[in-house]
Amino acid sequence: MTFKDSSFLSALIFKDIFEMQDCFVYWICLSRKVMKKIYMFKRLIIFYIILLIGICFPIVAKAEIKIGYVDTSLVMQKAPQAESAARKIEKEFSPRDSKLGRQQKEITKLEDKLAHDGDIMSDKEKRNLIRQIRLLKREQRRLREEFREEFTMRRNELQNEITLIIIKTIRSVAKEEDYDLIIDTAIYVGKRVDITNRVISRLKEEFKNK
């Protein structure tokens, strides 16, 4: 190896050597010391790497977490609590919906009468019929708007109740089976981590025993 090809450290060593009277002997002694130190340093580095691997490997293995997946949309569809809530809200709002249906039939009947008999009616009769139709339509719009708002409010209320029940059940299953993390969104889910059916079964059991 020429001086030109040597490293910066070697260049410094050669510089000191050339300044000594007995350069050959000094170079050999110094080279041996340097090589010995480098060898010991390498061994020390390898020892520490092995030591770190030995310490860190059990920690990494221990740090592995158990992950589960729940399809919450499917749970919401299959849960008997959700089906019960749907029947409940239908029962609550069915009378008002029937009333709106009857009112719409009445409006349609009056509109048909106006279209069929309008030409033979007096102006007063025609104006009264048109006014009646307008009043009924206005009333129906108001009732439909109230119906929609109250229905949405009640539906959201029941959905929140069902959501809390589902979350509680998911947590219960997760704790019993020692899961560290439960997710409900994923690009791909294997059968080994999918606990959706177990959650649905638990919800059915809880509903049955209620």
C-alpha positions as CSV (number, residue, x, y, z in Angstrom):
1,M,0.0,0.0,0.0
2,T,1.5,3.4,-1.0
3,F,1.3,6.5,1.1
4,K,-1.0,8.0,-1.5
5,D,-3.5,5.1,-1.1
6,S,-3.4,5.1,2.7
7,S,-6.0,6.4,5.0
8,F,-5.8,9.7,7.0
9,L,-4.8,7.8,10.1
10,S,-2.1,6.0,8.3
11,A,-0.8,9.2,6.9
12,L,-0.5,10.7,10.3
13,I,1.3,7.6,11.6
14,F,3.8,7.7,8.7
15,K,4.4,11.4,9.3
16,D,5.4,10.7,12.9
17,I,7.5,7.7,11.9
18,F,9.6,9.7,9.4
19,E,10.4,12.2,12.1
20,M,12.1,9.5,14.2
21,Q,15.6,8.3,13.8
22,D,14.9,4.6,14.0
23,C,11.9,4.7,11.7
24,F,11.8,1.0,10.8
25,V,11.7,-0.3,14.4
26,Y,9.3,2.4,15.5
27,W,6.9,1.6,12.6
28,I,6.9,-2.1,13.4
29,C,6.2,-1.5,17.1
30,L,3.6,1.1,16.5
31,S,1.9,-1.0,13.8
32,R,1.7,-3.9,16.2
33,K,0.2,-1.7,18.9
34,V,-2.3,-0.2,16.6
35,M,-3.4,-3.5,15.1
36,K,-3.7,-5.0,18.5
37,K,-5.9,-2.1,19.6
38,I,-8.0,-2.4,16.5
39,Y,-8.4,-6.1,17.0
40,M,-9.4,-5.6,20.6
41,F,-11.8,-2.8,19.6
42,K,-13.5,-5.1,17.0
43,R,-13.9,-7.9,19.6
44,L,-15.4,-5.4,22.0
45,I,-17.9,-4.2,19.4
46,I,-18.9,-7.8,18.6
47,F,-19.3,-8.5,22.3
48,Y,-21.6,-5.5,22.8
49,I,-23.7,-6.4,19.7
50,I,-24.2,-10.0,20.9
51,L,-25.1,-8.6,24.4
52,L,-27.6,-6.1,22.9
53,I,-29.2,-8.9,20.8
54,G,-29.5,-11.1,23.9
55,I,-31.1,-8.3,25.9
56,C,-33.4,-6.9,23.2
57,F,-34.7,-10.1,21.6
58,P,-36.8,-11.2,24.6
59,I,-38.2,-7.6,24.9
60,V,-39.2,-7.6,21.2
61,A,-40.8,-11.0,21.5
62,K,-42.6,-9.9,24.6
63,A,-43.8,-6.7,22.9
64,E,-45.8,-8.6,20.3
65,I,-49.4,-7.6,20.5
66,K,-52.6,-9.6,19.8
67,I,-54.8,-7.8,17.3
68,G,-58.4,-8.5,16.5
69,Y,-60.8,-7.2,13.9
70,V,-64.6,-6.5,14.1
71,D,-66.8,-5.6,11.2
72,T,-69.0,-3.1,13.1
73,S,-71.3,-2.6,10.1
74,L,-72.1,-6.3,10.0
75,V,-72.5,-6.4,13.8
76,M,-75.0,-3.5,13.6
77,Q,-77.0,-5.4,11.0
78,K,-77.0,-8.8,12.8
79,A,-77.3,-7.7,16.4
80,P,-80.8,-8.5,17.8
81,Q,-80.6,-5.2,19.8
82,A,-80.5,-3.3,16.5
83,E,-83.4,-5.2,15.1
84,S,-85.4,-4.6,18.3
85,A,-84.6,-0.9,18.1
86,A,-85.8,-0.8,14.5
87,R,-89.1,-2.4,15.5
88,K,-89.5,-0.1,18.4
89,I,-89.0,3.1,16.4
90,E,-91.4,1.7,13.7
91,K,-94.0,1.2,16.4
92,E,-93.6,4.7,17.8
93,F,-93.9,6.5,14.5
94,S,-96.3,4.2,12.6
95,P,-99.5,6.1,13.7
96,R,-98.1,9.4,12.5
97,D,-97.0,7.9,9.3
98,S,-100.4,6.5,8.7
99,K,-101.9,9.9,9.4
100,L,-99.7,11.5,6.8
101,G,-100.7,8.8,4.3
102,R,-104.4,9.4,4.8
103,Q,-103.8,13.2,4.5
104,Q,-102.0,12.7,1.2
105,K,-104.9,10.6,-0.1
106,E,-107.3,13.4,0.8
107,I,-105.2,15.9,-1.0
108,T,-105.0,13.7,-4.1
109,K,-108.7,13.2,-4.0
110,L,-109.4,17.0,-3.9
111,E,-106.9,17.6,-6.7
112,D,-108.6,15.0,-8.8
113,K,-112.0,16.7,-8.1
114,L,-110.5,20.1,-9.1
115,A,-109.1,18.7,-12.3
116,H,-112.4,16.8,-13.1
117,D,-115.0,19.3,-12.0
118,G,-113.1,22.6,-12.1
119,D,-114.7,23.8,-15.3
120,I,-118.3,23.3,-14.1
121,M,-117.7,24.8,-10.6
122,S,-118.5,28.4,-9.7
123,D,-115.6,30.7,-9.2
124,K,-116.3,30.7,-5.4
125,E,-116.4,26.9,-5.2
126,K,-113.3,26.7,-7.2
127,R,-111.4,29.2,-5.1
128,N,-112.5,27.5,-1.9
129,L,-111.4,24.1,-3.2
130,I,-108.0,25.5,-4.2
131,R,-107.6,27.2,-0.8
132,Q,-108.5,24.0,0.9
133,I,-105.9,22.0,-1.1
134,R,-103.2,24.7,-0.4
135,L,-104.0,24.6,3.4
136,L,-103.8,20.8,3.5
137,K,-100.5,20.8,1.6
138,R,-99.0,23.4,3.9
139,E,-100.1,21.5,6.9
140,Q,-98.8,18.3,5.5
141,R,-95.4,19.9,4.8
142,R,-95.2,21.1,8.4
143,L,-96.2,17.7,9.7
144,R,-93.7,15.9,7.5
145,E,-90.9,18.2,8.5
146,E,-91.7,17.6,12.2
147,F,-92.0,13.9,11.6
148,R,-88.6,13.8,9.8
149,E,-86.8,15.8,12.5
150,E,-88.3,13.8,15.4
151,F,-87.7,10.5,13.6
152,T,-84.1,11.4,12.9
153,M,-83.6,12.5,16.5
154,R,-85.1,9.3,17.9
155,R,-83.2,7.1,15.5
156,N,-79.9,8.7,16.4
157,E,-80.7,8.2,20.1
158,L,-81.4,4.5,19.6
159,Q,-78.3,4.1,17.4
160,N,-76.1,5.6,20.1
161,E,-77.6,3.2,22.7
162,I,-76.9,0.2,20.4
163,T,-73.4,1.5,19.6
164,L,-72.6,1.7,23.3
165,I,-73.9,-1.9,23.8
166,I,-71.8,-3.1,20.9
167,I,-68.6,-1.4,22.1
168,K,-69.1,-2.8,25.6
169,T,-69.5,-6.3,24.2
170,I,-66.4,-6.0,21.9
171,R,-64.4,-4.9,25.0
172,S,-65.7,-7.8,27.0
173,V,-64.8,-10.3,24.3
174,A,-61.4,-8.7,23.8
175,K,-60.5,-8.8,27.5
176,E,-61.7,-12.4,27.9
177,E,-59.5,-13.5,24.9
178,D,-56.5,-11.3,25.8
179,Y,-56.6,-9.0,22.8
180,D,-54.4,-5.9,23.0
181,L,-55.9,-4.1,20.1
182,I,-59.3,-4.2,18.3
183,I,-59.7,-2.5,14.9
184,D,-62.8,-2.0,12.7
185,T,-61.1,-0.8,9.5
186,A,-58.6,-2.8,7.4
187,I,-57.7,-3.5,3.8
188,Y,-57.4,-7.2,4.4
189,V,-58.4,-9.4,7.4
190,G,-57.6,-13.0,8.0
191,K,-59.9,-15.4,9.7
192,R,-57.5,-15.8,12.6
193,V,-58.0,-12.2,13.8
194,D,-61.7,-11.7,12.8
195,I,-63.8,-11.9,15.9
196,T,-67.0,-10.4,14.3
197,N,-69.1,-13.6,14.6
198,R,-68.0,-14.1,18.2
199,V,-69.2,-10.6,19.0
200,I,-72.5,-11.2,17.3
201,S,-73.0,-14.4,19.2
202,R,-72.3,-12.7,22.5
203,L,-74.8,-9.9,21.6
204,K,-77.5,-12.5,20.8
205,E,-76.8,-14.3,24.1
206,E,-77.0,-11.1,26.1
207,F,-80.3,-10.1,24.3
208,K,-81.8,-13.5,25.0
209,N,-80.9,-13.4,28.7
210,K,-82.1,-9.8,29.1
